[in-house]
Amino acid sequence: MQHRIFDYESSEQLLHDRQIAGLQLPFARETGILKTPLRLGQRQIENRLAAQPVEGFDALPDGSPSEKNMARYRAYAAGMSGMIWLESVSVCASGRSNPSQLWLRRENVDRFRCLADEIRTAANSWGRPYTVVQLTHSGRYSGQHSAAGPESAFHNPLIPKEHERILTDGELSSLEDDYLLAAQLAQEAGFDAVDVRACHGYLINELLAAREREGRYGGGFENRARFLLDVVEKIRAHTEIEVAVRLNVYDALAQHHLWNWGLFAAGDPPVRYGGRNLSDRASAYRSRPDAAADPADQTGCSASGCCGFGVYMAAGVWRECGRGRHRTGVVRFCGVRAPAGLLS
Ligand SMILES: Cc1cc2nc3c(=O)[nH]c(=O)nc-3n(C[C@H](O)[C@H](O)[C@H](O)COP(=O)(O)O)c2cc1C
């Protein structure tokens, strides 16, 4: 069977192709679970559909949401997504991967507030979506459209970038505060959560793999995880907003590849942070590399496959470090609307 876009109009068509391709693809006719609400911290998510973060690169030059952004998120809300995970939003000018990427800052927080309001208004007829703003610095993919060039965590000979500049420890330390400010602004604008994006090869993903880097943010796992954990702790300490982290679950697997966190290198000592044994969580993934496919086994992060890999993962919001743990079991999808009839 040839590759085909997932544009099935009926389950019968899908089941037909499943049979032709001889796939072991689980299928359930009963989708009632998707209509059930879910408790998350102080909030109730009204159903199990989540709109995934999908960058449109259609922000205004100053980073504010454009009318196109607004229209897209209104459509997600009108389409009854219980959770709307906004696309990546840069925390600083130099971290943008594209001059049309969203960028949240003091000067345009009103425009983001307007976006949050519009999402709620568009969902008025059925409820209130849970909204997550994804915060990012694009690392080696930043600055490609400007004279400044990309800012990376370390030189990677496999993916060299012209004019790449390695961020110093001092710059990373002040970047942590940019994340905090963006989280404060997201709260001020009326969003429910921020996601500290640590996946897809962007800066924090690079840092997690920065074995060759020297100084406070490179080398051993504790140093490599420092930036991510510092940012999460700062946001928790200074805001009331919920914090999520999106990680690539493949990066936690034993095989070494480009962004592997290296949790499982032979002889690695147990890694602890703030009372948590990070190695335990790592071992859970190692013993069951498919663990994240089971919504009941989420360990509190939004797990992601690489773009296009189509791995089903439930999303979860990361609330550990002594503040309890909450899991969500949601279905995520990239389309603007929930498939017809799913929630009616
Ligand atoms: C055009 C495009 C833009 C995307 N932008 C983001 C993004 O801003 N943040 C993010 O975490 N993932 C982003 N993704 C990844 C998606 O959220 C999703 O994980 C990916 O498409 C795989 O989904 P699937 O497993 O349902 O195919 C993007 C994907 C595409 C195709």
The ligand as an SDF file (V2000), in Angstrom:
LIG
                    3D

 31 33  0  0  0  0  0  0  0  0999 V2000
    4.1920   22.4710   10.7860 C   0  0  0  0  0  0  0  0  0  0  0  0
    4.4540   21.9210   12.1570 C   0  0  0  0  0  0  0  0  0  0  0  0
    4.7280   22.7970   13.1770 C   0  0  0  0  0  0  0  0  0  0  0  0
    4.9710   22.2950   14.4630 C   0  0  0  0  0  0  0  0  0  0  0  0
    5.2430   23.1590   15.4820 N   0  0  0  0  0  0  0  0  0  0  0  0
    5.4670   22.6840   16.7200 C   0  0  0  0  0  0  0  0  0  0  0  0
    5.7120   23.5570   17.7960 C   0  0  0  0  0  0  0  0  0  0  0  0
    5.6840   24.7820   17.6700 O   0  0  0  0  0  0  0  0  0  0  0  0
    5.9670   23.0090   19.0080 N   0  0  0  0  0  0  0  0  0  0  0  0
    5.9700   21.6590   19.2050 C   0  0  0  0  0  0  0  0  0  0  0  0
    6.2090   21.2120   20.3160 O   0  0  0  0  0  0  0  0  0  0  0  0
    5.7070   20.8080   18.2070 N   0  0  0  0  0  0  0  0  0  0  0  0
    5.4510   21.2830   16.9910 C   0  0  0  0  0  0  0  0  0  0  0  0
    5.1570   20.4180   15.9890 N   0  0  0  0  0  0  0  0  0  0  0  0
    5.0300   18.9810   16.2980 C   0  0  0  0  0  0  0  0  0  0  0  0
    3.5660   18.6170   16.5230 C   0  0  0  0  0  0  0  0  0  0  0  0
    3.0810   19.1780   17.7180 O   0  0  0  0  0  0  0  0  0  0  0  0
    3.4010   17.0890   16.5840 C   0  0  0  0  0  0  0  0  0  0  0  0
    4.1010   16.5700   17.6580 O   0  0  0  0  0  0  0  0  0  0  0  0
    3.8970   16.4130   15.3420 C   0  0  0  0  0  0  0  0  0  0  0  0
    3.2560   16.9630   14.2220 O   0  0  0  0  0  0  0  0  0  0  0  0
    3.6560   14.8910   15.3680 C   0  0  0  0  0  0  0  0  0  0  0  0
    2.3090   14.6510   15.5400 O   0  0  0  0  0  0  0  0  0  0  0  0
    1.6960   13.2470   15.1540 P   0  0  0  0  0  0  0  0  0  0  0  0
    2.4390   12.2700   15.9900 O   0  0  0  0  0  0  0  0  0  0  0  0
    0.2450   13.3460   15.5180 O   0  0  0  0  0  0  0  0  0  0  0  0
    1.9360   13.0990   13.7190 O   0  0  0  0  0  0  0  0  0  0  0  0
    4.9170   20.9000   14.7140 C   0  0  0  0  0  0  0  0  0  0  0  0
    4.6100   20.0350   13.6630 C   0  0  0  0  0  0  0  0  0  0  0  0
    4.3820   20.5230   12.4020 C   0  0  0  0  0  0  0  0  0  0  0  0
    4.0560   19.5580   11.2950 C   0  0  0  0  0  0  0  0  0  0  0  0
  1  2  1  0
  2  3  1  0
  2 30  2  0
  3  4  2  0
  4  5  1  0
  4 28  1  0
  5  6  2  0
  6  7  1  0
  6 13  1  0
  7  8  2  0
  7  9  1  0
  9 10  1  0
 10 11  2  0
 10 12  1  0
 12 13  2  0
 13 14  1  0
 14 15  1  0
 14 28  1  0
 15 16  1  0
 16 17  1  0
 16 18  1  0
 18 19  1  0
 18 20  1  0
 20 21  1  0
 20 22  1  0
 22 23  1  0
 23 24  1  0
 24 25  2  0
 24 26  1  0
 24 27  1  0
 28 29  2  0
 29 30  1  0
 30 31  1  0
M  END
$$$$
